[in-house]
Amino acid sequence: MVSFEMNDRKKIGLGLTAFGVFFSFLGIIFLFDKGLIAMGNILFISGVALTIGLKSTLQFFMKRQNYKGTISFGVGFFFVIIGWPILGMMLEAYGFVVLFSGFWPTLAVFLQKIPILGWIFQQPFVRSSSLIDTEGSVSLYKPEIKGIAMKQLHRQAHL
């Protein structure tokens, strides 16, 4: 069973993940500085591993449906390390979208619940182009999301 309590290891993992995103953002701002991007990648991966655990991280990246994303993220990281940061970031971005595509509906529902930002995401012009269509149902999901999880997403979308 997955524990949702916030212990020190998970707090450190979330901090490392946030710093990884921050360093990657700085690397892009500073004209694709390969050192900052590489540091951001290392911090992001180590943060994910600390947050959800090493075993769960390996299981996530080694799932059969995640191979394409894992390989493109890894090749992109390799290109960043050898000095081709633009190509590397493009491959990493594709890998990130493929790997985390199952989380987009949950993220869309979460963004709609944030006080000020949620109001923007609930507007018809944003909602029609987002992952939650105008009827409140999730329009982008992986087939393995079924049953209770799908009912929860629909229920949250209708609120």
Contacts in CASP RR format, 6 or more apart in sequence:
PFRMAT RR
TARGET T0000
AUTHOR 0000-0000-0000
METHOD contacts of the structure
MODEL  1
MVSFEMNDRKKIGLGLTAFGVFFSFLGIIFLFDKGLIAMGNILFISGVAL
TIGLKSTLQFFMKRQNYKGTISFGVGFFFVIIGWPILGMMLEAYGFVVLF
SGFWPTLAVFLQKIPILGWIFQQPFVRSSSLIDTEGSVSLYKPEIKGIAM
KQLHRQAHL
9 50 0 8 1.000
10 50 0 8 1.000
10 51 0 8 1.000
12 47 0 8 1.000
12 50 0 8 1.000
13 46 0 8 1.000
13 47 0 8 1.000
13 48 0 8 1.000
13 49 0 8 1.000
13 50 0 8 1.000
13 51 0 8 1.000
14 47 0 8 1.000
14 51 0 8 1.000
15 47 0 8 1.000
16 43 0 8 1.000
16 44 0 8 1.000
16 46 0 8 1.000
16 47 0 8 1.000
16 50 0 8 1.000
17 43 0 8 1.000
17 44 0 8 1.000
17 47 0 8 1.000
17 48 0 8 1.000
17 51 0 8 1.000
19 40 0 8 1.000
19 43 0 8 1.000
20 39 0 8 1.000
20 40 0 8 1.000
20 41 0 8 1.000
20 42 0 8 1.000
20 43 0 8 1.000
20 44 0 8 1.000
20 47 0 8 1.000
21 40 0 8 1.000
21 44 0 8 1.000
22 40 0 8 1.000
23 36 0 8 1.000
23 37 0 8 1.000
23 39 0 8 1.000
23 40 0 8 1.000
23 43 0 8 1.000
24 36 0 8 1.000
24 37 0 8 1.000
24 40 0 8 1.000
24 41 0 8 1.000
24 44 0 8 1.000
26 33 0 8 1.000
26 36 0 8 1.000
27 33 0 8 1.000
27 35 0 8 1.000
27 36 0 8 1.000
27 37 0 8 1.000
27 85 0 8 1.000
28 37 0 8 1.000
28 89 0 8 1.000
30 36 0 8 1.000
32 85 0 8 1.000
32 86 0 8 1.000
32 89 0 8 1.000
33 85 0 8 1.000
34 80 0 8 1.000
34 81 0 8 1.000
34 83 0 8 1.000
34 85 0 8 1.000
35 80 0 8 1.000
37 80 0 8 1.000
37 85 0 8 1.000
37 89 0 8 1.000
38 77 0 8 1.000
38 80 0 8 1.000
38 81 0 8 1.000
41 77 0 8 1.000
41 80 0 8 1.000
41 92 0 8 1.000
48 57 0 8 1.000
49 57 0 8 1.000
52 60 0 8 1.000
60 66 0 8 1.000
60 99 0 8 1.000
61 70 0 8 1.000
61 99 0 8 1.000
62 70 0 8 1.000
65 142 0 8 1.000
65 144 0 8 1.000
66 98 0 8 1.000
66 99 0 8 1.000
68 95 0 8 1.000
68 98 0 8 1.000
69 94 0 8 1.000
69 95 0 8 1.000
69 96 0 8 1.000
69 98 0 8 1.000
69 99 0 8 1.000
70 95 0 8 1.000
70 99 0 8 1.000
72 91 0 8 1.000
72 92 0 8 1.000
72 94 0 8 1.000
72 95 0 8 1.000
72 98 0 8 1.000
73 91 0 8 1.000
73 92 0 8 1.000
73 95 0 8 1.000
73 96 0 8 1.000
73 99 0 8 1.000
74 91 0 8 1.000
74 92 0 8 1.000
75 88 0 8 1.000
75 91 0 8 1.000
76 87 0 8 1.000
76 88 0 8 1.000
76 89 0 8 1.000
76 90 0 8 1.000
76 91 0 8 1.000
76 92 0 8 1.000
77 88 0 8 1.000
77 92 0 8 1.000
78 88 0 8 1.000
79 85 0 8 1.000
79 87 0 8 1.000
79 88 0 8 1.000
79 91 0 8 1.000
80 88 0 8 1.000
80 89 0 8 1.000
80 92 0 8 1.000
101 140 0 8 1.000
101 142 0 8 1.000
102 140 0 8 1.000
102 141 0 8 1.000
102 142 0 8 1.000
102 145 0 8 1.000
104 131 0 8 1.000
104 140 0 8 1.000
105 131 0 8 1.000
105 132 0 8 1.000
105 138 0 8 1.000
105 140 0 8 1.000
105 141 0 8 1.000
105 145 0 8 1.000
105 153 0 8 1.000
106 153 0 8 1.000
107 131 0 8 1.000
108 121 0 8 1.000
108 130 0 8 1.000
108 131 0 8 1.000
108 132 0 8 1.000
108 138 0 8 1.000
109 132 0 8 1.000
109 153 0 8 1.000
109 156 0 8 1.000
109 157 0 8 1.000
111 117 0 8 1.000
111 118 0 8 1.000
111 121 0 8 1.000
112 118 0 8 1.000
112 121 0 8 1.000
112 122 0 8 1.000
112 132 0 8 1.000
112 157 0 8 1.000
113 156 0 8 1.000
114 121 0 8 1.000
120 126 0 8 1.000
121 127 0 8 1.000
121 130 0 8 1.000
124 134 0 8 1.000
127 133 0 8 1.000
127 134 0 8 1.000
127 136 0 8 1.000
128 134 0 8 1.000
131 138 0 8 1.000
131 139 0 8 1.000
131 140 0 8 1.000
132 138 0 8 1.000
132 139 0 8 1.000
132 157 0 8 1.000
133 139 0 8 1.000
136 154 0 8 1.000
136 157 0 8 1.000
136 158 0 8 1.000
137 154 0 8 1.000
137 157 0 8 1.000
138 150 0 8 1.000
138 153 0 8 1.000
138 154 0 8 1.000
138 157 0 8 1.000
141 150 0 8 1.000
141 153 0 8 1.000
145 153 0 8 1.000
END
